[in-house]
Amino acid sequence: MDKIKFVIVGSGWRSLYYVRIAKALPSQFELCAMLCRTEDKAKKMAGDYNIYTTTSIEECRKMNPDFAVVAVNKADIAKVSMEWMDYGITVLCETPAAQDAETLRKLWMLHKAGKKLVVAEQYTKYPMYDAMIKALGTGIIGEPDCINISLAHDYHASSLIRAFLNQKADVGFAVRAKTYEFPTVETLSRYERFTDGRISNKKRTVATFEFSDGKVAFYDFDSEQYRSPIRKNYVKVQGCRGEMKDDTFYYLDENYRDSVARLVTADRFISVEDDNPNLSNVREIVKIELCQNAKNSLMYEAVFGECRLSQDETAIARIMAETAKYAKDENKEYMDIELRGALQDAYTAIMLDKAVKCQDVITSETQPWQCE
């Protein structure tokens, strides 16, 4: 197979995930260039990460990449994505696709007009979450109808809720939400570890989503949760025959006897020479099996083999591979469904924010990606 060629537009924190993926999988991905806004930034990124950088959009276009990764700040993601789509290049943009409903609708119209946009909504492609979703899909707890989730924020949480509850993007909802602040000892930022006991107020948002299909989601997320060792993730999904609590399933077997099954993970830990404490140790998932009644069923196996990628990077690499196929006019129907979901997730985040601000129930409105 030919290498998948791509360029990165932007040079921030998220752009470096794509750099690491390209370096971990050199036989599959070729990073042609990183487009930076200034010469100084271009020189710094080239020196720090041993990659080719440029400040020329035209130079990037002439490289004929399979797609362009747009990893700029959230306020500019939609605008820059539309610019690159206008160049006739498939775009893989970071999340959210846009921060207002009108722009989300514009992106959908561009898609309908033949432009190619993929949103890097990666959480359902994490090895562990992917395995959970596949296990739920076996019907082990019956049809999922209720979820308590504290895994990710806003649009990421929305994508997981839909996947865990087996919902399409066309399901409407009403949401009530509130944000609280609590003093919390800081532990990790994106770039450094704190051990001086500093305390600051951190936001925690709780919300209830009632969906038009009768299903319910209880959302709970703390702003420290992604990295803090003292703020842990959890998820519970209930169906008529049982529930999934994190990696364990409590359910009724075919004879209505209570049973227990577990997702068992084979992983490995890799030490990396990196001053960033978030990157110095990589946990790579090798395989996940559902252990049920003395029988093991494979739910996940390393997509790219053992290649030193974290769950987040593995998920993004999977989307990159899908995007390259889409750029060649493959799997169009699947990518259409994926875009509908990503736009709905961004819209859900907007409605959640409105519910927090108005302290009242907000009801979603039907959007064009839900009904076409």
Residue frames relative to the residue before (quaternion, step in Angstrom):
aa qw qx qy qz dx dy dz
M 1.0000 0.0000 0.0000 0.0000 0.00 0.00 0.00
D 0.4872 -0.6346 0.5074 0.3202 3.54 -1.10 0.68
K 0.5609 -0.5884 0.4573 0.3607 3.54 -1.17 0.55
I 0.4300 -0.6550 0.5572 0.2750 3.52 -1.22 0.61
K 0.1751 -0.8114 0.5547 0.0571 3.57 -0.54 1.21
F 0.0998 0.8026 -0.5826 0.0808 3.57 -0.90 0.89
V 0.2564 -0.7147 0.6227 0.1891 3.51 -1.35 0.33
I 0.2973 -0.7290 0.5865 0.1902 3.56 -1.22 0.49
V 0.1695 -0.7548 0.6270 0.0919 3.55 -0.88 0.98
G 0.7225 0.3255 -0.2718 0.5461 3.56 -0.30 1.27
S 0.1697 -0.8138 0.5535 0.0507 3.55 -1.15 0.61
G 0.4270 0.7174 -0.4519 0.3143 3.57 1.15 0.59
W 0.8317 -0.2426 0.1857 0.4636 3.53 -1.39 -0.32
R 0.7257 0.4433 -0.2686 0.4525 3.60 0.74 -0.99
S 0.5836 0.5914 -0.3825 0.4042 3.60 1.06 -0.59
L 0.6467 0.5543 -0.3191 0.4155 3.56 1.07 -0.72
Y 0.5181 0.6041 -0.4300 0.4263 3.61 1.20 -0.28
Y 0.6780 0.4908 -0.2839 0.4678 3.58 0.95 -0.88
V 0.5941 0.5446 -0.3549 0.4739 3.57 1.14 -0.61
R 0.6811 0.4879 -0.2968 0.4582 3.59 0.85 -0.96
I 0.6279 0.5317 -0.3375 0.4574 3.58 1.01 -0.77
A 0.6619 0.5066 -0.3105 0.4569 3.59 0.88 -0.91
K 0.6772 0.4790 -0.2949 0.4743 3.59 1.00 -0.76
A 0.6662 0.4982 -0.3023 0.4655 3.60 1.08 -0.68
L 0.7900 0.2207 -0.0936 0.5643 3.59 1.12 -0.69
P 0.0149 0.8649 -0.5015 0.0134 3.61 0.71 1.05
S 0.6330 0.5319 -0.3469 0.4428 3.60 1.16 -0.41
Q 0.7311 0.4135 -0.2270 0.4929 3.58 1.23 -0.35
F 0.8072 0.2040 -0.0816 0.5478 3.58 0.97 -0.85
E 0.0968 -0.7738 0.6244 0.0444 3.55 -1.05 0.84
L 0.2279 -0.7560 0.6025 0.1162 3.56 -0.61 1.19
C 0.2708 -0.7971 0.5213 0.1401 3.56 -0.35 1.25
A 0.7847 -0.1855 0.1671 0.5674 3.57 0.90 -0.90
M 0.2568 -0.6929 0.6413 0.2065 3.50 -1.35 0.37
L 0.2710 -0.7708 0.5603 0.1358 3.55 -0.74 1.09
C 0.0777 -0.8044 0.5890 -0.0070 3.57 -0.63 1.18
R 0.5648 -0.6329 0.4160 0.3278 3.55 -1.18 0.55
T 0.8052 0.1734 -0.0778 0.5617 3.62 1.02 -0.72
E 0.6206 -0.5471 0.4169 0.3765 3.54 -1.26 0.47
D 0.6296 0.5438 -0.3393 0.4390 3.58 1.00 -0.81
K 0.6755 0.4769 -0.2999 0.4757 3.58 0.92 -0.88
A 0.6253 0.5439 -0.3367 0.4470 3.56 1.01 -0.78
K 0.6652 0.4952 -0.3038 0.4690 3.58 0.94 -0.86
K 0.6544 0.5208 -0.3145 0.4490 3.57 0.97 -0.83
M 0.6833 0.4819 -0.2919 0.4643 3.60 0.87 -0.94
A 0.6322 0.5268 -0.3286 0.4635 3.58 1.05 -0.76
G 0.6947 0.4783 -0.2713 0.4637 3.56 0.96 -0.88
D 0.7000 0.4867 -0.2747 0.4445 3.56 0.93 -0.91
Y 0.8308 0.2446 -0.0857 0.4925 3.59 0.93 -0.85
N 0.3966 -0.7527 0.4544 0.2639 3.57 1.29 0.16
I 0.4784 0.6223 -0.4642 0.4105 3.54 0.80 1.10
Y 0.5174 -0.6137 0.4816 0.3518 3.56 -1.25 0.33
T 0.0415 -0.8009 0.5973 -0.0097 3.57 -0.86 0.98
T 0.0284 -0.7857 0.6180 0.0000 3.53 -1.26 0.48
T 0.3274 -0.7090 0.5771 0.2392 3.54 -1.31 0.19
S 0.5894 0.6007 -0.3387 0.4207 3.57 1.34 0.09
I 0.3674 -0.7178 0.5536 0.2082 3.57 -0.67 1.14
E 0.6480 0.5393 -0.3226 0.4305 3.57 0.93 -0.90
E 0.6285 0.5296 -0.3369 0.4594 3.59 1.00 -0.76
C 0.6506 0.5129 -0.3112 0.4656 3.57 0.98 -0.84
R 0.6528 0.5210 -0.3168 0.4495 3.58 0.94 -0.85
K 0.6670 0.5163 -0.3005 0.4451 3.58 0.98 -0.83
M 0.5808 0.5849 -0.3727 0.4263 3.59 1.23 -0.27
N 0.2783 -0.8063 0.4769 0.2121 3.57 1.36 -0.18
P 0.0836 0.8219 -0.5578 0.0792 3.59 0.66 1.04
D 0.5730 -0.5619 0.4610 0.3786 3.57 -1.23 0.41
F 0.7825 -0.1171 0.0722 0.6072 3.55 1.13 -0.65
A 0.3379 -0.7012 0.5865 0.2239 3.53 -1.36 0.28
V 0.2934 -0.7236 0.6003 0.1730 3.55 -0.93 0.95
V 0.1453 -0.7730 0.6125 0.0786 3.58 -0.74 1.03
A 0.0962 0.8032 -0.5707 0.1415 3.55 -0.35 1.31
V 0.2717 0.7481 -0.5444 0.2650 3.54 0.71 1.16
N 0.7209 -0.4084 0.2944 0.4763 3.60 -1.24 -0.09
K 0.6799 -0.5426 0.3169 0.3780 3.56 -1.16 0.70
A 0.6515 0.5462 -0.3268 0.4128 3.58 0.96 -0.83
D 0.7643 0.3732 -0.1887 0.4908 3.60 1.13 -0.63
I 0.4156 0.7468 -0.4593 0.2420 3.60 1.23 -0.22
A 0.6940 0.4813 -0.2976 0.4452 3.61 0.75 -0.99
K 0.6617 0.5178 -0.3118 0.4436 3.57 0.87 -0.94
V 0.6927 0.4634 -0.2781 0.4776 3.57 0.86 -0.98
S 0.6164 0.5424 -0.3484 0.4522 3.61 1.02 -0.72
M 0.6677 0.4974 -0.3030 0.4637 3.58 0.93 -0.88
E 0.6077 0.5530 -0.3498 0.4502 3.60 1.07 -0.70
W 0.7111 0.4474 -0.2630 0.4743 3.57 0.89 -0.94
M 0.5991 0.5288 -0.3676 0.4757 3.60 1.09 -0.51
D 0.6289 0.5382 -0.3275 0.4556 3.57 1.08 -0.72
Y 0.6158 0.5265 -0.3427 0.4755 3.59 1.22 -0.42
G 0.5210 -0.6460 0.4099 0.3785 3.58 1.26 -0.16
I 0.5466 0.6067 -0.3856 0.4294 3.56 1.27 0.38
T 0.4820 -0.6425 0.5131 0.3027 3.57 -1.01 0.83
V 0.1978 -0.8021 0.5589 0.0713 3.56 -0.89 0.97
L 0.1057 -0.7236 0.6787 0.0685 3.52 -1.10 0.87
C 0.0449 -0.8415 0.5383 -0.0103 3.58 -0.25 1.25
E 0.5235 -0.6084 0.4998 0.3256 3.52 -1.22 0.59
T 0.5587 -0.6290 0.4427 0.3103 3.55 -1.29 0.33
P 0.6032 -0.2210 -0.7652 -0.0422 1.50 -2.15 1.32
A 0.6465 -0.5264 0.3732 0.4070 3.57 -1.21 0.42
A 0.7634 -0.1235 0.0895 0.6277 3.58 1.17 -0.67
Q 0.4208 -0.7273 0.4964 0.2181 3.55 -1.27 0.42
D 0.7437 0.2624 -0.2274 0.5712 3.59 1.23 0.27
A 0.6270 -0.5984 0.3612 0.3440 3.55 -1.12 0.74
E 0.6175 0.5594 -0.3548 0.4241 3.60 1.00 -0.75
T 0.6794 0.4762 -0.2904 0.4767 3.59 0.94 -0.88
L 0.5964 0.5467 -0.3618 0.4631 3.58 1.07 -0.67
R 0.6567 0.5022 -0.3092 0.4700 3.57 0.99 -0.81
K 0.6158 0.5359 -0.3448 0.4633 3.61 1.06 -0.70
L 0.6445 0.5199 -0.3184 0.4615 3.56 0.98 -0.85
W 0.6441 0.5146 -0.3234 0.4644 3.58 1.02 -0.77
M 0.6472 0.5118 -0.3216 0.4646 3.60 0.98 -0.79
L 0.6197 0.5230 -0.3433 0.4739 3.60 1.05 -0.68
H 0.6233 0.5306 -0.3249 0.4737 3.55 1.04 -0.79
K 0.6702 0.4951 -0.2943 0.4680 3.59 0.92 -0.91
A 0.6701 0.4880 -0.2900 0.4783 3.57 1.18 -0.58
G 0.6693 -0.5360 0.2913 0.4241 3.59 1.25 0.08
K 0.4919 0.6304 -0.4508 0.3968 3.60 1.24 0.02
K 0.3170 -0.7755 0.5235 0.1551 3.57 -1.06 0.71
L 0.0645 0.7870 -0.6030 0.1133 3.53 -0.58 1.27
V 0.0412 -0.7506 0.6594 0.0097 3.54 -1.03 0.92
V 0.2322 -0.7649 0.5864 0.1312 3.57 -0.97 0.87
A 0.4082 -0.7351 0.4949 0.2194 3.57 -0.83 1.02
E 0.1733 0.7608 -0.5916 0.2028 3.55 0.62 1.21
Q 0.0526 -0.9073 0.4161 -0.0290 3.51 0.32 1.35
Y 0.5005 0.7263 -0.4180 0.2174 3.60 1.11 -0.47
T 0.6627 0.4988 -0.3293 0.4511 3.63 0.94 -0.70
K 0.6734 0.4746 -0.2916 0.4861 3.58 1.28 -0.23
Y 0.3555 0.6781 -0.5296 0.3651 3.59 1.26 0.31
P 0.5772 -0.6026 0.4078 0.3707 3.65 -0.89 0.75
M 0.7028 0.4619 -0.2923 0.4553 3.63 0.79 -0.93
Y 0.6904 0.4608 -0.2941 0.4738 3.60 0.84 -0.87
D 0.5957 0.5534 -0.3473 0.4672 3.57 1.11 -0.69
A 0.6642 0.4972 -0.2992 0.4714 3.58 0.94 -0.89
M 0.6308 0.5282 -0.3330 0.4606 3.60 0.99 -0.79
I 0.6675 0.5066 -0.2965 0.4582 3.56 0.92 -0.96
K 0.6539 0.5021 -0.3127 0.4717 3.59 0.96 -0.84
A 0.6484 0.5145 -0.3224 0.4594 3.61 0.97 -0.83
L 0.6394 0.5079 -0.3234 0.4782 3.60 0.98 -0.80
G 0.6424 0.5575 -0.3082 0.4261 3.55 1.09 -0.76
T 0.5766 0.5779 -0.3798 0.4351 3.59 1.25 -0.26
G 0.4924 -0.6749 0.4182 0.3565 3.59 1.26 -0.26
I 0.2935 0.8109 -0.4721 0.1829 3.57 1.27 0.23
I 0.7773 0.2482 -0.1620 0.5549 3.63 1.07 -0.63
G 0.5800 -0.5350 0.3851 0.4786 3.56 1.27 0.09
E 0.7123 -0.3967 0.3173 0.4843 3.57 -1.24 -0.26
P 0.4117 -0.7144 0.5016 0.2618 3.64 -0.68 1.03
D 0.0358 -0.8319 0.5538 0.0025 3.58 -0.88 0.89
C 0.7917 0.1649 -0.0935 0.5808 3.61 1.24 -0.22
I 0.0327 -0.8087 0.5872 -0.0107 3.58 -0.98 0.85
N 0.1450 -0.7021 0.6879 0.1133 3.53 -1.23 0.71
I 0.0421 0.8465 -0.5232 0.0893 3.57 -0.44 1.17
S 0.0845 0.7547 -0.6453 0.0827 3.51 -0.99 0.98
L 0.3225 0.7676 -0.4727 0.2886 3.53 0.55 1.26
A 0.8054 -0.0215 0.0977 0.5842 3.56 1.00 -0.84
H 0.4915 -0.6875 0.4587 0.2744 3.56 -1.22 0.34
D 0.8919 0.1317 -0.0436 0.4305 3.49 -1.47 0.33
Y 0.8576 0.0166 0.0281 0.5133 3.58 -0.75 -1.17
H 0.6119 0.5348 -0.3614 0.4572 3.62 1.03 -0.65
A 0.6516 0.5027 -0.3093 0.4765 3.56 0.95 -0.89
S 0.6266 0.5484 -0.3373 0.4392 3.58 0.96 -0.82
S 0.6646 0.5026 -0.3157 0.4538 3.58 0.90 -0.88
L 0.6610 0.4935 -0.3052 0.4758 3.58 1.02 -0.78
I 0.6189 0.5420 -0.3445 0.4522 3.59 0.97 -0.81
R 0.6707 0.4962 -0.3072 0.4579 3.58 0.83 -0.95
A 0.6808 0.4924 -0.2962 0.4541 3.58 0.92 -0.91
F 0.6808 0.4857 -0.2947 0.4623 3.60 0.89 -0.91
L 0.7310 0.4045 -0.2308 0.4987 3.59 1.05 -0.74
N 0.4144 -0.7353 0.4551 0.2836 3.59 1.30 0.12
Q 0.3997 0.7143 -0.4675 0.3339 3.55 0.87 1.05
K 0.3864 -0.6641 0.5821 0.2663 3.53 -1.24 0.55
A 0.6614 -0.5348 0.3604 0.3830 3.55 -1.31 0.16
D 0.6238 0.5886 -0.3373 0.3882 3.60 1.22 -0.20
V 0.5064 0.6493 -0.4246 0.3764 3.60 1.25 0.17
G 0.3242 -0.7523 0.5444 0.1805 3.59 -0.78 1.04
F 0.1255 -0.8052 0.5773 0.0524 3.57 -1.26 0.22
A 0.2230 -0.6879 0.6599 0.2039 3.50 -1.44 0.21
V 0.0786 -0.8175 0.5704 0.0102 3.59 -0.94 0.85
R 0.0782 -0.7398 0.6664 0.0507 3.50 -1.16 0.81
A 0.0534 0.8304 -0.5465 0.0945 3.61 -0.80 0.96
K 0.0342 -0.7755 0.6298 0.0283 3.51 -1.30 0.43
T 0.2435 -0.7586 0.5888 0.1364 3.55 -1.14 0.72
Y 0.1437 -0.7721 0.6171 0.0485 3.54 -1.03 0.96
E 0.2358 -0.7425 0.5984 0.1872 3.55 -1.30 0.26
F 0.0281 -0.7945 0.6063 -0.0191 3.55 -0.97 0.93
P 0.4904 -0.6370 0.4931 0.3326 3.61 -1.04 0.69
T 0.0118 0.8080 -0.5845 0.0728 3.55 -0.85 1.02
V 0.4395 -0.6604 0.5379 0.2853 3.57 -1.03 0.79
E 0.3574 -0.7401 0.5304 0.2078 3.57 -0.78 1.04
T 0.1461 -0.8128 0.5619 0.0477 3.56 -0.97 0.87
L 0.8152 -0.0304 0.0732 0.5738 3.59 0.74 -1.06
S 0.1577 -0.7208 0.6623 0.1300 3.52 -1.15 0.73
R 0.7378 -0.3659 0.2837 0.4911 3.57 -1.20 -0.23
Y 0.8191 0.3126 -0.1015 0.4703 3.54 1.02 -0.81
E 0.8325 0.1228 -0.0377 0.5389 3.64 1.08 -0.46
R 0.4214 -0.6757 0.5517 0.2481 3.52 -1.37 0.39
F 0.2236 -0.7702 0.5849 0.1210 3.59 -1.01 0.84
T 0.0083 -0.8088 0.5876 -0.0218 3.58 -0.84 0.97
D 0.5178 0.6587 -0.4023 0.3691 3.57 1.23 0.39
G 0.5449 -0.6647 0.3809 0.3409 3.60 1.25 0.18
R 0.3085 0.7710 -0.5090 0.2267 3.58 1.19 0.29
I 0.1644 -0.7855 0.5938 0.0578 3.55 -1.04 0.86
S 0.0733 0.7720 -0.6299 0.0444 3.55 -1.05 0.79
N 0.5594 -0.5998 0.4492 0.3544 3.57 -1.22 0.42
K 0.0987 -0.7966 0.5961 0.0198 3.55 -0.85 1.02
K 0.4391 -0.7217 0.4825 0.2314 3.54 -1.01 0.88
R 0.0592 -0.7615 0.6450 0.0229 3.53 -1.13 0.80
T 0.1300 -0.8044 0.5785 0.0360 3.56 -0.68 1.12
V 0.0656 -0.7683 0.6362 0.0270 3.55 -0.95 0.94
A 0.0260 0.8107 -0.5808 0.0699 3.56 -0.99 0.84
T 0.2204 -0.7336 0.6243 0.1531 3.52 -1.30 0.46
F 0.1261 -0.7710 0.6222 0.0496 3.56 -0.82 1.07
E 0.0785 -0.7641 0.6393 0.0355 3.56 -0.84 1.03
F 0.2257 -0.8230 0.5144 0.0850 3.57 -0.47 1.25
S 0.6153 -0.5907 0.3903 0.3468 3.53 -1.20 0.60
D 0.6564 0.4868 -0.3218 0.4782 3.62 1.21 -0.27
G 0.6271 -0.5768 0.3153 0.4180 3.58 1.31 0.24
K 0.5670 0.5956 -0.3919 0.4124 3.59 1.22 -0.12
V 0.2286 -0.7827 0.5727 0.0844 3.57 -1.23 0.58
A 0.0863 -0.7731 0.6260 0.0540 3.56 -1.15 0.72
F 0.1675 -0.7451 0.6396 0.0874 3.54 -1.01 0.95
Y 0.1381 -0.8236 0.5501 -0.0021 3.53 -0.44 1.34
D 0.0494 0.7812 -0.6167 0.0836 3.57 -0.97 0.92
F 0.1907 0.8008 -0.5506 0.1381 3.60 -0.55 1.08
D 0.2466 -0.7603 0.5948 0.0857 3.51 -1.00 1.06
S 0.5218 -0.6788 0.4172 0.3047 3.60 -0.84 0.93
E 0.6563 0.4952 -0.3130 0.4755 3.61 1.23 -0.30
Q 0.4941 0.7616 -0.3663 0.2041 3.51 1.26 -0.43
Y 0.6124 0.5983 -0.3734 0.3573 3.61 0.94 -0.70
R 0.8314 0.2167 -0.0854 0.5046 3.59 0.92 -0.80
S 0.5984 0.6201 -0.3664 0.3509 3.59 1.07 -0.60
P 0.3959 -0.7183 0.5169 0.2451 3.62 -0.89 0.89
I 0.6960 0.4401 -0.2818 0.4925 3.61 1.24 -0.14
R 0.6751 0.3608 -0.2953 0.5717 3.57 1.27 0.40
K 0.0497 -0.8686 0.4924 -0.0247 3.56 0.05 1.32
N 0.5146 -0.6471 0.4832 0.2880 3.54 -1.26 0.58
Y 0.0737 0.7776 -0.6245 -0.0053 3.55 -1.27 0.36
V 0.0240 -0.7717 0.6342 0.0403 3.54 -1.30 0.39
K 0.0183 -0.7638 0.6451 0.0098 3.55 -1.13 0.75
V 0.0534 -0.7843 0.6180 -0.0097 3.55 -0.81 1.08
Q 0.1298 -0.8146 0.5637 0.0428 3.56 -0.82 1.02
G 0.0310 -0.7516 0.6587 0.0157 3.51 -1.24 0.75
C 0.7155 -0.4786 0.2817 0.4239 3.59 -1.21 0.19
R 0.7413 0.3942 -0.2302 0.4920 3.63 1.16 -0.47
G 0.8200 -0.1149 0.0713 0.5562 3.59 1.20 0.09
E 0.3194 -0.7298 0.5615 0.2237 3.52 -1.29 -0.38
M 0.3080 -0.6920 0.6185 0.2091 3.50 -1.33 0.49
K 0.0208 -0.7722 0.6350 0.0013 3.58 -0.82 1.00
D 0.7922 -0.1528 0.0115 0.5907 3.53 -0.24 1.35
D 0.8213 -0.2368 0.1587 0.4942 3.62 -0.62 -1.01
T 0.6451 0.5161 -0.3096 0.4707 3.60 1.28 0.22
F 0.2071 -0.7767 0.5891 0.0828 3.54 -1.05 0.91
Y 0.1075 -0.7572 0.6432 0.0364 3.55 -0.88 1.04
Y 0.1725 0.8243 -0.5006 0.2006 3.58 -0.33 1.21
L 0.4668 -0.6322 0.5336 0.3127 3.53 -1.37 0.11
D 0.3702 -0.7270 0.5268 0.2384 3.58 -0.87 0.92
E 0.7683 -0.3832 0.2425 0.4517 3.58 -1.28 -0.08
N 0.6973 0.4148 -0.2600 0.5236 3.59 1.28 -0.38
Y 0.4918 -0.6943 0.3866 0.3557 3.56 1.35 0.35
R 0.4196 0.6451 -0.5087 0.3860 3.55 1.03 0.87
D 0.5070 -0.6619 0.4521 0.3169 3.56 -0.96 0.83
S 0.0295 -0.7998 0.5970 -0.0550 3.53 -0.95 1.00
V 0.2320 -0.7523 0.6013 0.1368 3.53 -1.32 0.35
A 0.0059 -0.7709 0.6370 -0.0037 3.58 -1.03 0.85
R 0.1496 -0.8054 0.5695 0.0678 3.57 -1.13 0.60
L 0.3923 -0.6474 0.5939 0.2724 3.49 -1.29 0.52
V 0.1197 -0.7994 0.5881 0.0258 3.57 -0.64 1.17
T 0.1962 -0.8239 0.5295 0.0490 3.54 -0.65 1.19
A 0.1772 -0.7228 0.6577 0.1165 3.53 -1.06 0.87
D 0.0938 0.8108 -0.5674 0.1086 3.58 -0.63 1.09
R 0.1712 -0.7520 0.6170 0.1563 3.52 -1.32 -0.02
F 0.2974 -0.7520 0.5679 0.1536 3.53 -1.17 0.67
I 0.1248 -0.8012 0.5849 0.0212 3.54 -0.85 1.05
S 0.2996 -0.7336 0.5831 0.1792 3.57 -0.89 0.96
V 0.1154 -0.8001 0.5885 0.0125 3.54 -0.85 1.05
E 0.4316 -0.6803 0.5237 0.2770 3.56 -1.04 0.77
D 0.3660 0.6917 -0.5348 0.3187 3.54 -0.06 1.34
D 0.4501 -0.7100 0.4780 0.2545 3.56 -0.85 0.97
N 0.5924 0.5604 -0.3682 0.4466 3.58 1.19 -0.41
P 0.4087 -0.7432 0.4668 0.2504 3.65 -0.55 1.08
N 0.6059 0.5572 -0.3569 0.4417 3.59 1.18 -0.42
L 0.7613 0.3798 -0.1787 0.4942 3.58 1.17 -0.54
S 0.5346 0.6772 -0.3912 0.3204 3.60 1.22 -0.25
N 0.7666 0.1824 -0.1329 0.6012 3.59 1.26 -0.38
V 0.1412 -0.8023 0.5787 0.0397 3.57 -0.68 1.13
R 0.1799 -0.7474 0.6294 0.1135 3.55 -0.94 0.95
E 0.0896 -0.8060 0.5850 0.0098 3.55 -0.53 1.20
I 0.3124 -0.7481 0.5594 0.1726 3.56 -0.83 1.04
V 0.2419 -0.7909 0.5522 0.1049 3.57 -0.71 1.12
K 0.7914 -0.1299 0.1487 0.5785 3.57 0.87 -0.96
I 0.0737 -0.7691 0.6323 0.0568 3.57 -1.19 0.64
E 0.0662 -0.8027 0.5927 -0.0038 3.55 -0.82 1.05
L 0.3499 -0.6824 0.5971 0.2352 3.54 -1.22 0.60
C 0.1636 -0.7907 0.5872 0.0563 3.56 -0.54 1.23
Q 0.1343 0.8044 -0.5433 0.1991 3.53 -0.31 1.37
N 0.8434 -0.0837 0.0216 0.5304 3.58 -0.65 1.15
A 0.6938 -0.5017 0.2563 0.4487 3.55 0.88 1.08
K 0.6294 0.4837 -0.3394 0.5047 3.57 1.26 0.39
N 0.2272 -0.7778 0.5745 0.1150 3.56 -0.93 0.94
S 0.0851 -0.7841 0.6142 0.0240 3.57 -0.87 1.01
L 0.4220 -0.7228 0.4900 0.2434 3.57 -0.77 1.04
M 0.1393 -0.8000 0.5817 0.0459 3.57 -0.76 1.10
Y 0.7975 -0.0103 0.0231 0.6027 3.60 1.16 -0.57
E 0.0044 0.7574 -0.6529 -0.0026 3.52 -1.15 0.76
A 0.6413 -0.5721 0.3426 0.3795 3.56 -0.95 0.92
V 0.4135 -0.7535 0.4622 0.2181 3.55 -0.52 1.24
F 0.7937 0.2723 -0.1178 0.5310 3.57 0.96 -0.89
G 0.5654 -0.5624 0.3923 0.4584 3.58 1.26 0.19
E 0.6625 -0.4668 0.3716 0.4529 3.57 -1.24 -0.22
C 0.1349 0.8336 -0.5083 0.1689 3.56 -0.27 1.29
R 0.5508 -0.6634 0.3729 0.3426 3.60 1.25 0.43
L 0.4795 0.6490 -0.4593 0.3714 3.59 1.01 0.75
S 0.4618 -0.6599 0.5224 0.2799 3.55 -1.10 0.77
Q 0.6956 -0.4399 0.3346 0.4590 3.59 -1.26 0.05
D 0.6494 0.5228 -0.3161 0.4528 3.57 0.94 -0.91
E 0.6938 0.4719 -0.2778 0.4678 3.58 0.86 -0.97
T 0.6099 0.5431 -0.3466 0.4614 3.59 1.05 -0.71
A 0.6573 0.5149 -0.3043 0.4585 3.56 0.94 -0.93
I 0.6698 0.4891 -0.3022 0.4699 3.58 0.91 -0.87
A 0.6282 0.5364 -0.3357 0.4528 3.59 0.99 -0.80
R 0.6205 0.5341 -0.3388 0.4637 3.59 1.06 -0.72
I 0.6594 0.4929 -0.3071 0.4774 3.58 0.98 -0.83
M 0.6184 0.5439 -0.3461 0.4494 3.59 1.03 -0.73
A 0.6548 0.5022 -0.3121 0.4707 3.58 0.96 -0.84
E 0.6440 0.5109 -0.3151 0.4744 3.59 1.03 -0.79
T 0.6416 0.5370 -0.3178 0.4460 3.57 1.01 -0.84
A 0.6389 0.5300 -0.3273 0.4514 3.59 0.99 -0.82
K 0.6403 0.5069 -0.3234 0.4780 3.60 1.03 -0.75
Y 0.6402 0.5329 -0.3134 0.4560 3.55 1.01 -0.88
A 0.6266 0.5473 -0.3324 0.4441 3.58 1.03 -0.80
K 0.7088 0.4060 -0.2409 0.5242 3.58 1.23 -0.54
D 0.5708 -0.6434 0.3421 0.3784 3.56 1.27 0.52
E 0.4700 0.6324 -0.4731 0.3941 3.57 1.12 0.65
N 0.8651 0.1468 -0.1301 0.4617 3.59 -1.38 0.35
K 0.1114 0.8391 -0.5236 0.0967 3.59 0.95 0.89
E 0.6592 0.5234 -0.3213 0.4340 3.58 0.90 -0.89
Y 0.6475 0.5153 -0.3115 0.4671 3.57 0.97 -0.87
M 0.6935 0.4737 -0.2870 0.4608 3.60 0.87 -0.91
D 0.5686 0.5610 -0.3758 0.4698 3.58 1.19 -0.49
I 0.6591 0.4939 -0.2986 0.4822 3.58 0.93 -0.90
E 0.6496 0.5241 -0.3173 0.4502 3.58 0.96 -0.85
L 0.6631 0.4945 -0.3113 0.4677 3.60 0.94 -0.82
R 0.6026 0.5475 -0.3586 0.4566 3.59 0.97 -0.78
G 0.6767 0.5004 -0.2908 0.4551 3.56 0.91 -0.93
A 0.6734 0.5053 -0.3010 0.4479 3.58 0.88 -0.93
L 0.6487 0.4965 -0.3169 0.4819 3.59 1.02 -0.76
Q 0.6451 0.5101 -0.3190 0.4710 3.58 1.00 -0.79
D 0.6364 0.5270 -0.3287 0.4574 3.60 1.03 -0.75
A 0.6482 0.4969 -0.3152 0.4834 3.58 0.99 -0.81
Y 0.6403 0.5141 -0.3150 0.4759 3.59 1.03 -0.81
T 0.6264 0.5371 -0.3329 0.4565 3.60 0.99 -0.78
A 0.6372 0.5254 -0.3219 0.4630 3.58 1.02 -0.80
I 0.6280 0.5287 -0.3265 0.4685 3.58 1.06 -0.76
M 0.6714 0.4881 -0.2883 0.4774 3.58 0.94 -0.89
L 0.6166 0.5372 -0.3424 0.4626 3.59 1.05 -0.70
D 0.6537 0.5056 -0.3081 0.4713 3.58 0.94 -0.87
K 0.6397 0.5169 -0.3258 0.4662 3.61 0.99 -0.77
A 0.6491 0.5226 -0.3169 0.4529 3.57 0.99 -0.84
V 0.6253 0.5281 -0.3309 0.4696 3.58 1.05 -0.76
K 0.7106 0.4822 -0.2630 0.4398 3.56 0.85 -0.98
C 0.7656 0.3781 -0.2146 0.4742 3.61 0.90 -0.82
Q 0.2971 -0.7880 0.4925 0.2198 3.59 1.30 -0.24
D 0.6257 0.4730 -0.3558 0.5082 3.55 0.99 0.89
V 0.6282 -0.5274 0.4010 0.4080 3.55 -1.26 0.18
I 0.1337 -0.7704 0.6210 0.0542 3.56 -0.93 1.00
T 0.1742 -0.7935 0.5773 0.0821 3.56 -0.87 0.97
S 0.4564 -0.7026 0.4771 0.2656 3.55 -0.83 0.98
E 0.2922 -0.7221 0.5966 0.1930 3.54 -1.28 0.47
T 0.5803 -0.5962 0.4234 0.3585 3.56 -1.11 0.65
Q 0.1783 -0.7936 0.5781 0.0640 3.56 -0.84 1.03
P 0.6636 -0.5584 0.3183 0.3828 3.62 -1.12 0.60
W 0.6497 0.5112 -0.3369 0.4506 3.61 1.06 -0.61
Q 0.6253 0.5473 -0.3411 0.4395 3.61 1.24 -0.19
C 0.8079 0.3254 -0.1218 0.4760 3.56 1.05 -0.68
E 0.6037 0.5611 -0.3793 0.4205 3.65 1.14 -0.02
